[in-house]
Amino acid sequence: MKLIGRASQRQKSRTAAGGAASAASSRLGWLDALRGIAALSVAIYHLAVPFQWLHIDHEPRNFGDPGIFGVMLFFLVSGYIIPASLERRGDVRSFWAGRYFRIYPVVIVTVILSLLVLPRNHQVVQGWAFDHPLLALAGNGLMVQDLMGITNVIGVMWTLSYEMLFYFFVTALFVNGRHRQSAPLAITFSGAALLLGAWLPLGTLTNGGLASNRHLVLAAGAIVVTAMVGIFSGRADLTRWGGTMLGGLGLVLVLLNSRSTAFETLMIFATMFAGTVLYRMEHGQIDRLPALLCCGFVLTAGVLCGYMYNRDQALWRTWSESWQAFSGAYLAAWVVFAIGMLLRRRRFPRWLTWTGTISYSVYLLHNPLIHFMNWKLEGRPPFTSWQDRSLQFFGLMAALLLISYLSYRLIEIPFQNLGRKVIKALNRRFPSDLPPARPAAPAAREPQPVETAREAEPVAGRG
């Protein structure tokens, strides 16, 4: 009887744990759904087949750019969840170990396979990387290449630079006890975008050609390596110094060496910190009225920046067709995020949340797959009928989802598990003297990196 009672208790415990896990998954399903929407928007836009079906290439982009929409939606999601992950851990070393094992493996595999499979005339790896391999490797290895005048090895990696800089800022704020200042930071970045959006100089640190690129990469590399040594040491003082160094480097690159327009760069960080504000509002860390006023200002600033500055030469840096395209897409990203947040307690379609789960691989792999398709269709007459174009489009999307799922299962999950083992071993071997974390909000699921994509040139659009 005792054995039966114990078995019954274990079964009840498993059932309760499963129910709690299911409830947690349901609460976070809306974030996966938003990732899925953003990933599909980017992939479809780069494929561009739907625009060919309509026999119009420019009109959709004149009034709303699906690429910008996907980018900004991803940044909102990242801003919402990344600081929560760091604060939940309370351990900067574990946070960065998790980020490295989350981001780099798929990037490395994607680049290597692209080089091995695709011929040079259909290569997704940028030609500049072939001409300057060591510089491209060093710049992209630091993952802040888009703000150091270094061409992205794969064009879609530009957004990882902004993701990485956001990590820099979040780390610097956390180690200095300023991580609750999300609302003032969002307002500051968006206000600066409104006032300085067309004034801040671009590429100031790298206007001297390759020599200045090399010097900046060397300097940034020295700063990042020193900062990471301090962070991974586990010592409180060195961790604080390392986080402050990262924040300082990020601020210099944003203000002095942006590749894109100043208003877009500043609005990206305003948007991410606004996402954090929404997280804090949801978990009672900030009152509703100030949070909504802050987010309303950021949204207004983004739309106005597009209207005021996204014209003439700026269009070549934002890779958009008109100011309406930027402003409309930015507004749409906020609307979709708001709808998702309002419906966060509802269940979303399983296929959509599944797409969000594999969205990082979708983000990195869709352009190599498009290049592979173009290679295999080279010399064939173009598809003209709806039936043939439909077959092309849905065939590629099915292949993309399958390959992305395999990437998720065979690369992402194993390396994330390896990262957890590494940090546990590191913590045992070199115990941290940082005080234990005391999270002020319910734990959040391990975040995905911002799954965004944009081509290096305005060919098929922007992602």
C-alpha positions as CSV (number, residue, x, y, z in Angstrom):
1,M,0.0,0.0,0.0
2,K,2.9,2.4,0.8
3,L,4.4,1.7,-2.6
4,I,1.0,2.4,-4.3
5,G,0.7,5.6,-2.3
6,R,4.2,6.7,-3.2
7,A,3.6,5.9,-6.9
8,S,0.4,7.9,-6.8
9,Q,2.2,10.9,-5.2
10,R,4.9,10.8,-7.9
11,Q,2.3,10.6,-10.6
12,K,0.5,13.6,-9.1
13,S,3.7,15.5,-8.9
14,R,4.5,14.8,-12.5
15,T,1.0,15.8,-13.5
16,A,1.3,19.0,-11.6
17,A,4.7,19.8,-13.0
18,G,3.5,19.0,-16.5
19,G,0.5,21.3,-16.0
20,A,2.7,24.1,-14.7
21,A,5.1,23.7,-17.6
22,S,2.2,23.7,-20.0
23,A,0.8,26.8,-18.4
24,A,4.1,28.5,-18.6
25,S,4.5,27.5,-22.3
26,S,1.0,28.9,-23.0
27,R,1.9,32.2,-21.3
28,L,5.0,32.5,-23.5
29,G,3.4,31.1,-26.7
30,W,2.5,34.6,-27.8
31,L,6.2,35.5,-28.1
32,D,6.9,32.5,-30.2
33,A,3.9,33.4,-32.4
34,L,5.3,36.9,-32.9
35,R,8.7,35.4,-33.8
36,G,7.0,33.2,-36.3
37,I,5.2,36.1,-37.9
38,A,8.3,38.1,-38.1
39,A,10.4,35.2,-39.5
40,L,7.8,34.4,-42.2
41,S,7.5,38.1,-43.1
42,V,11.2,38.4,-43.7
43,A,11.7,35.1,-45.6
44,I,8.7,35.8,-47.8
45,Y,9.9,39.3,-48.6
46,H,13.4,38.2,-49.5
47,L,11.9,35.5,-51.7
48,A,9.9,38.2,-53.5
49,V,7.7,35.7,-55.4
50,P,4.4,37.1,-54.1
51,F,5.3,40.4,-55.6
52,Q,6.0,38.8,-58.9
53,W,2.6,37.1,-58.8
54,L,1.0,40.6,-58.4
55,H,3.2,41.9,-61.3
56,I,4.1,44.9,-59.1
57,D,7.4,45.3,-57.4
58,H,7.4,48.7,-55.9
59,E,3.9,49.6,-54.7
60,P,3.8,47.3,-51.7
61,R,7.1,48.7,-50.5
62,N,5.9,52.3,-50.9
63,F,3.3,51.9,-48.2
64,G,4.7,49.3,-45.9
65,D,7.9,47.3,-45.9
66,P,7.5,43.7,-44.7
67,G,11.3,43.5,-44.0
68,I,11.3,46.6,-41.7
69,F,8.1,45.2,-40.1
70,G,9.8,41.9,-39.3
71,V,13.0,43.6,-38.1
72,M,11.2,45.9,-35.6
73,L,8.9,43.2,-34.4
74,F,11.9,41.0,-33.6
75,F,13.6,43.9,-31.8
76,L,10.5,44.5,-29.7
77,V,10.5,40.8,-28.7
78,S,14.2,40.9,-27.9
79,G,13.8,44.0,-25.8
80,Y,11.0,42.4,-23.9
81,I,12.8,39.2,-23.0
82,I,16.6,39.7,-23.0
83,P,16.9,41.9,-19.9
84,A,14.5,39.6,-18.1
85,S,16.8,36.7,-18.9
86,L,19.8,38.5,-17.4
87,E,17.9,39.6,-14.3
88,R,16.4,36.2,-13.8
89,R,19.9,34.6,-13.8
90,G,21.5,37.4,-11.8
91,D,24.8,36.0,-13.2
92,V,26.4,38.0,-16.0
93,R,28.8,35.1,-16.7
94,S,26.0,32.6,-17.2
95,F,24.1,35.1,-19.4
96,W,27.0,35.6,-21.7
97,A,27.9,31.9,-21.9
98,G,24.3,31.2,-22.9
99,R,24.3,33.9,-25.5
100,Y,27.6,32.7,-27.1
101,F,26.4,29.1,-27.3
102,R,23.0,30.3,-28.6
103,I,24.2,32.6,-31.4
104,Y,27.5,31.4,-32.8
105,P,27.1,27.7,-33.6
106,V,24.3,28.2,-36.2
107,V,26.2,31.2,-37.7
108,I,29.4,29.2,-38.1
109,V,27.7,26.1,-39.6
110,T,25.7,28.4,-42.0
111,V,28.8,30.1,-43.3
112,I,30.8,26.9,-43.7
113,L,28.0,25.1,-45.5
114,S,27.4,28.1,-47.7
115,L,31.1,28.1,-48.7
116,L,31.1,24.4,-49.3
117,V,27.8,24.0,-51.2
118,L,27.3,27.2,-53.2
119,P,29.4,28.2,-56.2
120,R,31.1,31.5,-56.2
121,N,28.7,33.2,-58.7
122,H,25.8,32.2,-56.4
123,Q,27.5,32.6,-53.1
124,V,25.6,34.1,-50.2
125,V,28.9,35.0,-48.5
126,Q,29.7,38.6,-49.4
127,G,32.5,39.1,-51.9
128,W,34.3,41.6,-49.6
129,A,34.8,38.7,-47.2
130,F,36.8,36.8,-49.9
131,D,38.9,39.9,-50.5
132,H,39.7,40.5,-46.8
133,P,39.1,37.2,-45.1
134,L,41.0,37.9,-41.8
135,L,39.4,41.3,-41.3
136,A,36.0,39.9,-42.1
137,L,36.5,37.0,-39.8
138,A,37.7,39.2,-36.9
139,G,34.9,41.8,-37.4
140,N,32.1,39.3,-37.8
141,G,33.6,37.2,-34.9
142,L,33.1,40.2,-32.6
143,M,29.5,40.4,-34.0
144,V,29.5,44.2,-34.1
145,Q,30.7,44.4,-37.7
146,D,27.9,46.5,-39.0
147,L,29.1,49.4,-36.8
148,M,32.8,48.9,-37.6
149,G,32.7,49.4,-41.4
150,I,33.1,45.6,-41.9
151,T,30.9,43.9,-44.4
152,N,28.6,41.2,-43.0
153,V,29.9,37.8,-44.0
154,I,26.2,37.0,-44.7
155,G,24.1,40.1,-45.3
156,V,21.4,39.0,-42.9
157,M,23.8,39.2,-40.0
158,W,23.6,43.0,-39.8
159,T,20.9,42.7,-37.1
160,L,23.1,40.6,-34.9
161,S,25.3,43.6,-34.5
162,Y,22.5,45.6,-32.9
163,E,21.5,42.6,-30.9
164,M,25.0,42.3,-29.5
165,L,25.2,46.0,-28.7
166,F,21.9,45.7,-26.8
167,Y,23.6,43.0,-24.8
168,F,26.5,45.4,-24.1
169,F,24.1,48.1,-22.9
170,V,22.0,45.7,-20.8
171,T,25.1,44.2,-19.2
172,A,26.6,47.7,-18.4
173,L,23.3,48.8,-16.8
174,F,22.9,45.6,-14.8
175,V,26.4,45.5,-13.3
176,N,26.0,49.2,-12.3
177,G,22.6,48.7,-10.8
178,R,20.8,50.9,-13.5
179,H,18.9,48.1,-15.2
180,R,15.5,49.5,-14.1
181,Q,16.0,52.7,-16.1
182,S,14.5,51.2,-19.3
183,A,11.9,54.0,-19.7
184,P,14.3,56.9,-19.5
185,L,16.6,55.1,-21.9
186,A,13.9,54.5,-24.4
187,I,12.8,58.1,-24.2
188,T,16.4,59.3,-24.5
189,F,17.2,57.2,-27.6
190,S,13.9,58.1,-29.4
191,G,14.3,61.8,-28.5
192,A,17.8,61.8,-29.9
193,A,16.5,60.1,-33.0
194,L,14.0,62.9,-33.5
195,L,16.5,65.7,-32.9
196,L,19.7,64.2,-34.3
197,G,18.4,61.7,-36.8
198,A,19.9,63.5,-39.8
199,W,22.9,65.1,-38.0
200,L,25.0,62.4,-36.3
201,P,28.0,61.6,-38.5
202,L,28.2,58.1,-40.1
203,G,31.4,56.1,-40.2
204,T,33.5,58.7,-38.4
205,L,36.0,56.1,-37.0
206,T,36.4,54.3,-40.3
207,N,36.5,57.0,-42.9
208,G,40.3,56.4,-43.5
209,G,39.8,53.2,-45.4
210,L,41.0,49.7,-44.6
211,A,43.7,51.0,-42.2
212,S,41.1,52.6,-40.0
213,N,38.9,49.5,-40.2
214,R,41.8,47.4,-39.0
215,H,42.6,49.7,-36.1
216,L,38.9,49.8,-35.0
217,V,38.6,46.1,-35.1
218,L,41.9,45.7,-33.1
219,A,40.7,48.3,-30.5
220,A,37.2,46.8,-30.2
221,G,38.7,43.3,-30.0
222,A,41.0,44.3,-27.2
223,I,38.1,45.9,-25.3
224,V,35.7,43.0,-25.7
225,V,38.3,40.3,-24.8
226,T,39.4,42.3,-21.7
227,A,35.8,42.8,-20.7
228,M,34.9,39.1,-21.1
229,V,37.9,38.1,-19.0
230,G,36.6,40.3,-16.3
231,I,33.1,39.0,-16.6
232,F,34.1,35.3,-16.7
233,S,36.4,35.7,-13.8
234,G,33.3,35.7,-11.5
235,R,34.7,38.6,-9.4
236,A,32.3,41.3,-8.7
237,D,34.7,44.2,-9.3
238,L,36.1,42.8,-12.5
239,T,32.6,42.0,-13.7
240,R,31.5,45.6,-13.1
241,W,34.5,46.9,-15.0
242,G,33.9,44.5,-17.9
243,G,30.3,45.4,-18.2
244,T,31.1,49.1,-18.1
245,M,33.7,48.6,-20.9
246,L,31.2,46.9,-23.1
247,G,28.6,49.7,-22.6
248,G,31.2,52.4,-23.4
249,L,32.2,50.6,-26.6
250,G,28.6,50.2,-27.6
251,L,27.9,53.9,-27.1
252,V,30.9,55.0,-29.1
253,L,30.0,52.8,-32.0
254,V,26.4,53.9,-32.0
255,L,27.2,57.6,-31.9
256,L,30.3,57.8,-34.1
257,N,30.3,54.8,-36.5
258,S,26.8,53.8,-37.5
259,R,26.5,52.3,-41.0
260,S,22.8,53.0,-41.3
261,T,21.1,56.4,-40.8
262,A,21.4,57.8,-37.3
263,F,17.6,57.9,-36.8
264,E,17.2,54.2,-37.6
265,T,20.1,53.2,-35.3
266,L,18.8,55.2,-32.4
267,M,15.3,54.0,-33.0
268,I,16.3,50.4,-32.9
269,F,17.6,50.8,-29.3
270,A,14.7,53.0,-28.4
271,T,12.4,50.2,-29.6
272,M,14.3,47.5,-27.7
273,F,14.2,49.4,-24.4
274,A,10.5,50.1,-25.0
275,G,10.0,46.4,-25.2
276,T,11.7,46.1,-21.8
277,V,9.3,48.8,-20.5
278,L,6.4,46.6,-21.5
279,Y,7.9,43.7,-19.7
280,R,8.3,45.7,-16.5
281,M,4.8,47.0,-16.8
282,E,3.4,43.5,-17.1
283,H,5.3,42.4,-14.0
284,G,4.4,45.4,-11.9
285,Q,7.9,46.9,-11.9
286,I,6.6,50.2,-13.5
287,D,3.2,51.9,-13.3
288,R,1.0,51.5,-16.3
289,L,0.6,55.2,-17.1
290,P,4.3,56.1,-17.3
291,A,4.9,52.9,-19.3
292,L,2.2,53.6,-21.8
293,L,3.3,57.3,-22.1
294,C,6.9,56.1,-22.7
295,C,5.9,53.6,-25.4
296,G,3.5,56.0,-27.0
297,F,6.4,58.5,-27.3
298,V,8.7,55.9,-28.8
299,L,6.1,54.8,-31.3
300,T,5.4,58.4,-32.3
301,A,9.1,59.2,-32.6
302,G,9.6,56.2,-34.9
303,V,6.8,57.2,-37.3
304,L,7.9,60.9,-37.3
305,C,11.5,59.9,-37.9
306,G,10.5,58.1,-41.0
307,Y,8.5,61.0,-42.2
308,M,11.2,63.6,-41.5
309,Y,14.4,61.8,-42.4
310,N,13.7,58.7,-44.5
311,R,14.1,60.5,-47.9
312,D,16.6,60.9,-50.7
313,Q,20.0,59.3,-49.8
314,A,18.7,57.9,-46.5
315,L,16.6,55.4,-48.5
316,W,19.8,53.7,-49.6
317,R,20.9,53.2,-46.0
318,T,17.5,52.0,-44.7
319,W,16.9,50.0,-47.9
320,S,13.4,51.1,-48.2
321,E,11.3,52.7,-50.9
322,S,9.8,55.7,-49.2
323,W,9.1,57.4,-45.8
324,Q,5.7,55.7,-45.8
325,A,7.4,52.3,-46.1
326,F,9.5,52.9,-43.0
327,S,6.8,54.6,-40.9
328,G,4.0,52.2,-41.9
329,A,6.1,49.1,-41.2
330,Y,7.3,50.5,-37.8
331,L,3.7,51.3,-36.8
332,A,2.5,47.8,-38.0
333,A,5.2,46.1,-35.9
334,W,4.0,47.9,-32.8
335,V,0.3,47.1,-33.6
336,V,1.1,43.4,-34.0
337,F,3.2,43.3,-30.8
338,A,0.4,45.0,-28.9
339,I,-2.2,42.6,-30.2
340,G,0.0,39.7,-29.3
341,M,0.5,41.1,-25.8
342,L,-3.2,41.6,-25.3
343,L,-3.9,38.0,-26.3
344,R,-1.0,36.6,-24.4
345,R,-3.2,34.4,-22.2
346,R,-4.8,32.8,-25.2
347,R,-3.5,29.8,-27.1
348,F,-2.0,30.5,-30.4
349,P,-1.9,28.1,-33.4
350,R,0.7,25.4,-32.8
351,W,2.2,25.8,-36.2
352,L,2.8,29.5,-35.6
353,T,4.5,29.0,-32.2
354,W,6.5,26.1,-33.8
355,T,7.7,28.5,-36.5
356,G,8.8,30.9,-33.8
357,T,10.7,28.2,-32.0
358,I,12.9,27.6,-35.1
359,S,12.9,31.2,-36.3
360,Y,16.6,31.8,-35.6
361,S,17.5,29.1,-38.1
362,V,14.8,30.4,-40.5
363,Y,16.5,33.8,-40.2
364,L,20.0,32.6,-41.0
365,L,19.1,29.9,-43.5
366,H,16.5,31.4,-45.8
367,N,19.0,33.5,-47.9
368,P,21.4,30.6,-48.5
369,L,18.4,28.5,-49.5
370,I,17.2,31.2,-51.9
371,H,20.7,31.4,-53.4
372,F,20.7,27.6,-53.8
373,M,17.4,27.8,-55.6
374,N,18.6,30.5,-57.9
375,W,21.6,28.4,-58.7
376,K,19.6,25.3,-59.6
377,L,17.2,27.3,-61.7
378,E,19.9,29.1,-63.6
379,G,19.3,28.9,-67.3
380,R,15.7,27.7,-67.0
381,P,12.9,29.9,-68.3
382,P,11.2,31.9,-65.5
383,F,8.0,30.6,-64.0
384,T,5.1,32.5,-65.4
385,S,1.9,30.7,-64.4
386,W,0.3,30.9,-61.0
387,Q,0.6,27.1,-60.7
388,D,4.4,27.1,-61.3
389,R,5.0,30.1,-59.0
390,S,2.9,28.6,-56.3
391,L,4.9,25.4,-56.5
392,Q,8.1,27.3,-56.4
393,F,7.1,29.4,-53.4
394,F,5.5,26.7,-51.3
395,G,8.2,24.2,-52.2
396,L,10.9,26.6,-51.0
397,M,9.1,27.5,-47.8
398,A,8.6,23.8,-47.0
399,A,12.3,23.1,-47.6
400,L,13.2,26.1,-45.4
401,L,11.0,25.0,-42.5
402,L,12.4,21.4,-42.7
403,I,16.0,22.5,-42.8
404,S,15.4,25.0,-40.1
405,Y,13.9,22.4,-37.9
406,L,16.8,20.1,-38.5
407,S,19.2,22.9,-37.6
408,Y,17.2,23.6,-34.4
409,R,17.3,19.9,-33.4
410,L,20.9,19.1,-34.4
411,I,22.7,22.4,-33.8
412,E,20.8,24.8,-31.6
413,I,19.6,22.4,-28.9
414,P,22.8,20.4,-28.5
415,F,24.9,23.5,-28.2
416,Q,22.6,25.1,-25.7
417,N,22.8,22.0,-23.6
418,L,26.6,22.1,-24.0
419,G,26.6,25.7,-22.9
420,R,24.7,24.8,-19.7
421,K,27.2,22.1,-18.9
422,V,30.2,24.4,-19.6
423,I,28.8,27.1,-17.3
424,K,28.1,24.6,-14.5
425,A,31.6,23.3,-14.8
426,L,33.0,26.8,-14.8
427,N,31.0,27.7,-11.7
428,R,32.3,24.7,-9.9
429,R,35.9,25.3,-10.8
430,F,35.8,29.1,-10.4
431,P,33.0,30.0,-8.0
432,S,31.6,33.5,-8.4
433,D,31.7,36.0,-5.6
434,L,28.7,37.9,-7.0
435,P,25.7,38.1,-4.7
436,P,22.9,35.7,-5.5
437,A,20.1,37.0,-7.7
438,R,16.8,38.0,-6.3
439,P,14.4,38.3,-9.3
440,A,11.6,40.7,-8.9
441,A,9.4,39.0,-11.5
442,P,8.5,35.5,-12.5
443,A,11.1,33.6,-14.4
444,A,11.1,33.9,-18.2
445,R,12.0,31.3,-20.7
446,E,15.4,31.3,-22.2
447,P,15.3,34.0,-24.9
448,Q,16.0,33.5,-28.6
449,P,18.3,36.0,-30.3
450,V,16.6,38.6,-32.4
451,E,15.7,36.6,-35.6
452,T,15.9,39.3,-38.2
453,A,17.2,39.4,-41.7
454,R,18.1,42.0,-44.2
455,E,20.0,41.8,-47.4
456,A,23.2,43.8,-47.8
457,E,21.9,45.4,-51.0
458,P,18.3,46.6,-52.0
459,V,17.7,43.8,-54.4
460,A,14.9,41.7,-53.2
461,G,14.0,44.1,-50.4
462,R,14.9,44.4,-46.9
463,G,14.5,42.0,-44.1
